[in-house]
Amino acid sequence: MRISLLILLLFPGLASAFWTGVSLELGNTDSDWRFDSDTREAQISELNFQIEEKTDTDLTVGANIGYFDLRVVADSDSAAQTMKFDGQYLGIYLRQSFDISDHVGLQLLFSVRYTTGNESGVDEDEDEADVEWTQSGVEFGVSFRYANLRISPYAAYQDIDGDINGDSTDVFELEDSLTQGIRFDYFVEDSAFIRFEFVTGARNGGYLNFVRRY
């Protein structure tokens, strides 16, 4: 974490030389996934790296890659077993910002992500299951800035379409599609900030970000 912070805050050329934004995100969230036979809790820890480019119209085009650990917890009354996975994902996003004043802004975000992973912690003589899903979302938020602090509440609609393939195929989707969240950005300089984010609804948990944007 200290190395990542140094890269983002002390070496601004990393962002300015090739793109207008770069960030590193650490997250830990829980979601309810609805299967055909039951609902299971998906506990996800992830490491996410993002790069982005801003156009003259303030439209930002970005891409992210990440690594995750996933635990799908089956209810005690369910015939399914708790499973653990690790894997990676690749996503793209579009973000449009509108400045209302020097202190108030609006933001619209659209994102798509493809995730795939393999079961971990299984014996050598057992077949590994695999998991994959496609995730898309639309987010609308408003931001308020005062001095070095920016606060950004938002709401997002999310959709997940995925399956777990093992001895059989289990298809799943999100139990709830609406997420509410709030971000707290502390600016250590004009183009770099540390972000604390808290979410509830379709996802419950939080994120820590180290961001540089021009």
FENZI-V444260 format. One record per pair of residues at least 4 apart in sequence whose C-alpha atoms are under 7 Angstrom apart, sorted by sequence separation. I is the first residue (numbers start at 0). J is the second residue. D is the distance in Angstrom with one decimal. If there is no record, write none. Layout:
I	J	D
I	J	D
This chain:
0	4	6.3
1	5	6.3
2	6	6.3
3	7	6.3
4	8	5.9
5	9	5.2
6	10	5.4
7	11	6.5
11	15	6.4
12	16	5.4
14	18	5.4
15	19	5.7
33	37	6.3
34	38	5.7
53	57	5.9
54	58	5.4
73	77	6.3
99	103	5.4
100	104	6.8
121	125	6.4
144	148	5.7
145	149	6.3
164	168	4.5
187	191	5.9
188	192	6.9
198	202	6.2
199	203	4.3
14	19	5.6
33	38	4.4
53	58	5.7
54	59	6.2
98	103	6.4
99	104	5.1
144	149	4.1
163	168	5.7
164	169	6.6
186	191	5.8
187	192	5.5
198	203	5.2
199	204	6.7
14	20	5.6
32	38	5.6
33	39	6.5
53	59	4.2
73	79	5.9
98	104	4.4
121	127	6.8
143	149	5.5
144	150	6.4
162	168	6.5
163	169	5.1
186	192	4.1
198	204	5.5
14	21	5.8
31	38	6.5
32	39	5.3
52	59	5.6
53	60	6.4
73	80	5.6
97	104	5.6
98	105	6.4
142	149	6.7
143	150	5.3
162	169	5.3
163	170	6.5
185	192	5.2
186	193	6.5
197	204	5.9
198	205	6.0
31	39	5.7
32	40	6.1
51	59	6.5
52	60	5.4
73	81	5.0
97	105	5.0
142	150	5.6
143	151	6.4
162	170	4.2
184	192	6.0
185	193	5.3
197	205	4.4
31	40	4.6
32	41	6.6
51	60	5.5
52	61	6.3
72	81	4.6
96	105	5.8
97	106	6.3
118	127	5.4
142	151	4.1
161	170	5.8
162	171	5.7
184	193	5.6
185	194	6.4
196	205	5.4
197	206	6.6
30	40	5.7
31	41	6.1
51	61	3.9
71	81	5.6
72	82	6.7
96	106	4.5
117	127	6.8
118	128	5.2
141	151	5.5
142	152	6.8
161	171	5.4
184	194	4.4
196	206	5.0
29	40	6.7
30	41	5.1
50	61	5.6
51	62	6.3
71	82	5.3
95	106	5.7
96	107	6.6
117	128	6.1
118	129	5.7
140	151	6.6
141	152	6.0
160	171	6.4
161	172	6.5
183	194	5.5
184	195	6.6
195	206	6.0
196	207	6.5
29	41	5.5
30	42	6.6
49	61	7.0
50	62	5.7
70	82	5.8
71	83	6.3
94	106	7.0
95	107	5.2
117	129	4.4
140	152	5.8
141	153	6.4
160	172	5.3
182	194	6.6
183	195	5.2
195	207	5.0
29	42	4.5
49	62	5.8
50	63	6.5
70	83	4.5
94	107	5.7
95	108	6.4
116	129	5.7
117	130	6.2
140	153	3.9
159	172	5.2
182	195	5.8
183	196	6.3
194	207	5.8
195	208	6.6
28	42	6.0
29	43	6.2
49	63	4.3
69	83	5.7
70	84	6.4
94	108	4.4
116	130	5.3
139	153	5.7
140	154	6.4
159	173	5.8
182	196	4.4
194	208	4.8
28	43	5.4
48	63	5.5
49	64	6.7
69	84	5.0
93	108	5.7
94	109	6.5
115	130	5.7
116	131	6.4
138	153	7.0
139	154	5.6
158	173	6.6
181	196	5.8
182	197	6.6
193	208	5.8
194	209	6.4
27	43	5.7
28	44	6.7
47	63	6.7
48	64	5.5
68	84	5.9
69	85	6.0
93	109	5.3
115	131	4.2
138	154	5.8
139	155	6.3
181	197	5.6
193	209	4.9
27	44	4.5
47	64	5.9
48	65	6.1
68	85	4.5
92	109	5.6
93	110	6.4
114	131	5.4
115	132	6.7
138	155	4.1
180	197	5.5
181	198	6.7
192	209	6.3
193	210	6.2
26	44	5.6
27	45	6.6
47	65	4.2
67	85	5.6
68	86	6.8
92	110	4.1
114	132	5.4
137	155	5.6
138	156	6.4
158	176	6.2
180	198	4.2
192	210	5.4
26	45	5.2
46	65	5.4
47	66	6.6
67	86	5.6
91	110	5.9
92	111	6.4
113	132	6.1
114	133	6.3
136	155	6.7
137	156	5.4
157	176	5.1
179	198	5.8
180	199	6.3
191	210	5.6
192	211	6.5
25	45	5.9
26	46	6.6
45	65	6.9
46	66	5.3
66	86	5.8
67	87	6.0
91	111	5.6
113	133	4.6
136	156	5.5
137	157	6.7
156	176	5.6
157	177	6.3
178	198	6.8
179	199	5.5
191	211	4.3
25	46	4.9
45	66	5.7
46	67	6.4
66	87	4.3
90	111	5.5
91	112	6.5
112	133	5.8
113	134	6.4
136	157	4.2
156	177	4.8
178	199	5.8
179	200	6.1
190	211	5.5
191	212	6.4
24	46	5.8
25	47	6.5
45	67	4.2
65	87	5.5
66	88	6.5
90	112	3.9
112	134	5.1
135	157	5.8
136	158	6.3
155	177	5.8
156	178	6.4
178	200	4.6
190	212	5.2
24	47	4.9
44	67	5.6
45	68	6.4
65	88	5.3
89	112	5.7
90	113	6.2
111	134	5.7
112	135	6.3
135	158	5.4
155	178	5.1
177	200	5.9
178	201	5.0
190	213	5.6
23	47	5.8
24	48	6.3
43	67	6.7
44	68	5.2
64	88	5.7
65	89	6.7
88	112	6.8
89	113	5.5
111	135	4.4
134	158	5.7
135	159	6.7
154	178	5.8
155	179	6.4
177	201	5.5
178	202	6.3
23	48	4.7
43	68	5.7
44	69	6.6
64	89	4.6
88	113	5.6
89	114	6.7
110	135	5.6
111	136	6.7
134	159	4.6
154	179	4.6
175	200	6.8
176	201	5.5
22	48	5.9
23	49	6.5
43	69	4.6
63	89	5.8
64	90	6.4
88	114	4.2
110	136	5.3
133	159	5.8
134	160	6.7
153	179	6.0
154	180	6.3
175	201	4.9
22	49	5.2
42	69	5.7
43	70	6.6
63	90	5.2
87	114	6.0
88	115	6.3
109	136	5.8
110	137	6.7
132	159	6.6
133	160	5.4
153	180	5.4
21	49	5.6
22	50	6.7
41	69	6.7
42	70	5.1
62	90	5.6
63	91	6.3
87	115	5.9
109	137	4.6
132	160	5.4
133	161	6.3
152	180	5.8
153	181	6.1
21	50	4.5
41	70	5.7
42	71	6.4
62	91	4.3
86	115	5.8
87	116	6.3
108	137	5.7
109	138	6.5
132	161	3.7
152	181	4.1
20	50	5.7
21	51	6.4
41	71	4.6
61	91	5.7
62	92	6.2
86	116	3.8
108	138	4.9
131	161	5.5
132	162	6.4
151	181	5.5
152	182	6.3
20	51	5.0
40	71	5.7
41	72	6.4
61	92	5.2
85	116	5.3
86	117	6.2
107	138	5.7
108	139	6.5
131	162	5.9
151	182	5.0
18	50	7.0
19	51	6.1
20	52	6.4
39	71	6.4
40	72	5.1
60	92	6.0
61	93	6.4
84	116	6.1
85	117	5.7
107	139	4.8
130	162	5.9
131	163	6.8
150	182	5.7
151	183	6.6
18	51	6.1
19	52	5.0
39	72	5.5
40	73	7.0
60	93	4.9
84	117	5.3
85	118	6.6
106	139	5.8
107	140	6.6
130	163	4.5
150	183	4.8
18	52	5.2
19	53	6.2
39	73	5.1
59	93	5.6
60	94	6.7
84	118	4.2
85	119	6.5
106	140	5.2
129	163	5.8
130	164	6.3
149	183	5.9
150	184	6.5
39	74	6.5
59	94	5.0
83	118	5.6
84	119	5.1
105	140	5.9
106	141	6.1
128	163	6.9
129	164	5.3
149	184	5.0
58	94	5.8
59	95	6.3
83	119	5.6
105	141	4.5
128	164	5.4
129	165	6.7
148	184	5.7
149	185	6.6
58	95	4.6
104	141	5.7
105	142	6.3
128	165	4.3
148	185	4.9
57	95	6.2
58	96	6.8
104	142	5.1
127	165	6.9
147	185	5.7
148	186	6.4
57	96	6.2
103	142	5.6
104	143	6.8
147	186	5.0
37	77	6.9
103	143	4.8
102	143	5.6
103	144	6.5
102	144	4.8
102	145	6.6
34	169	6.7
35	170	7.0
34	170	5.9
34	171	4.6
33	171	5.3
34	172	6.9
32	171	6.0
33	172	5.4
32	172	5.5
33	173	5.9
32	173	4.7
33	174	5.2
31	173	6.2
32	174	5.4
31	174	5.4
30	201	5.9
30	202	4.9
29	202	5.6
30	203	6.5
28	202	6.1
29	203	5.1
28	203	5.3
29	204	6.4
28	204	4.3
27	204	5.8
28	205	6.3
27	205	5.8
26	205	5.9
27	206	6.5
26	206	4.2
25	206	5.5
26	207	6.4
24	206	6.7
25	207	5.2
8	191	6.3
24	207	5.7
25	208	6.4
24	208	4.4
23	208	5.6
24	209	6.6
22	208	6.7
23	209	5.3
22	209	5.5
23	210	6.6
22	210	4.3
21	210	6.0
22	211	6.3
21	211	5.5
20	211	5.6
21	212	6.6
20	212	4.2
19	212	5.7
20	213	6.3
19	213	5.2
14	211	6.9
7	209	6.8
7	210	6.7
7	211	6.2
4	209	6.4
